[in-house]
Amino acid sequence: RGLNADSESLFEEMDAVEEAEDDAWEDMLALTKVLEAYGCISYAEGLGNAESKTYQLTPAGENIGILGFENSLWCLVAMGGAWDVANESAELDEFRAAMENIGSDDDLWFSEGRSSSEDENEEVGTEDDIPKPQQEAEQLISLLRSLTSSELAGYVSCLVSEGSRGWSANVVESFQKLSGNQQRVIQSSLLSLERLMEVQKKFSVDETSSKCQLELNTCDVVTAWADGCSWNEAVELSGAAPGDLARTLHRALDALRQLGNLPYHPVRAGDAVQSTSSGIHPDIRRLCREAARAMDRYPVKDPLPFDDENIDIEDQLDDADDDEMEDNIENTQDDNAENAEKASTD
């Protein structure tokens, strides 16, 4: 009986392992479909088949591979660097359009009074329009570029905040504390958030992998710190414990450094409709770097410099060495001249 019991438990464990492996494989396939829909990976034609595809990274995919956030895709989407290029969220646009038309008698009357030729002309005129997801991303990029570096720092903190820990303000109060530019960015990013969650739900992405957060509680104090306020002013503004505040500022600084250290990709020119996502915009990347430098002061200090700063430091050291060498040469030449004069006098 003992052997039979052990055998049964062994088979149960083997079945559980197989089920876990199947779930992990399904989760990976679901994430792959979302990344493909968002233009982060593209199918390399001729290098695979329907069962075993081979993909190549796009600039947005390269960004996601570098970022170390809980949901790096959402953070890149919130920065305007990726969007639903495959239009897998088309049903969401249909739902939004239907909601906008509810109770609109004037619109209904107008549509009934139009001729079929007018409808045909509108259809022809909209064939080459930029898809709605790309329009939203371009609008978000434009709004982000209009932010100051300190305002962007506050916005980035919303993407990586730990939630309501140590913070008492509700969402409405937090939103009202934001600047007008920040409020417009939040409103635009909520559209992108809803679209991403729709696509993740469509492909049955596991909830632990699809968490998308946008916490506003810390935005105002991070903005103030990046704008140069003192530590005491930041503690008073936040109403949180100093330890919680320091942790919040460190998380924001780390996120800004990660975004600012992403590879530089120039703005792509060409077709209006893009088949892949372009990654973080150079201007937004620059603003992240400026914000990180402004936040990087006591007691919030990051010992890791930017890659470009390393190069600048090396150049400065090289210049200093060159200047020192030139001074030594000039001093040596002066000493030799003095010695020659003394010798001739003697």
Secondary structure by P-SEA (a helix, b strand, c coil): caaaaaaaaaaaaaaaaaaaaaaaaaaaaaaaaaaaaacccccccccccccbbbbbbcaaaaaaaacccccaaaaaaaacccccccccaaaaaaaaaaaaaccaaaaaaaaaaccaaaaaaaaaaacccccaaaaaaaaaaaaaaaccaaaaaaaaaaacccccccccccaaaaaaaccaaaaaaaaaaaaaaaaaaaaaaaaccccccbbbbbbccaaaaaaaaaacccaaaaaaaacccaaaaaaaaaaaaaaaaaaaaccccccccccccccccccccaaaaaaaaaaaaaacccccccccccaaaaaaaaaaaaaaaaaaaaaaaaaaaaaaaaaaaaaaac
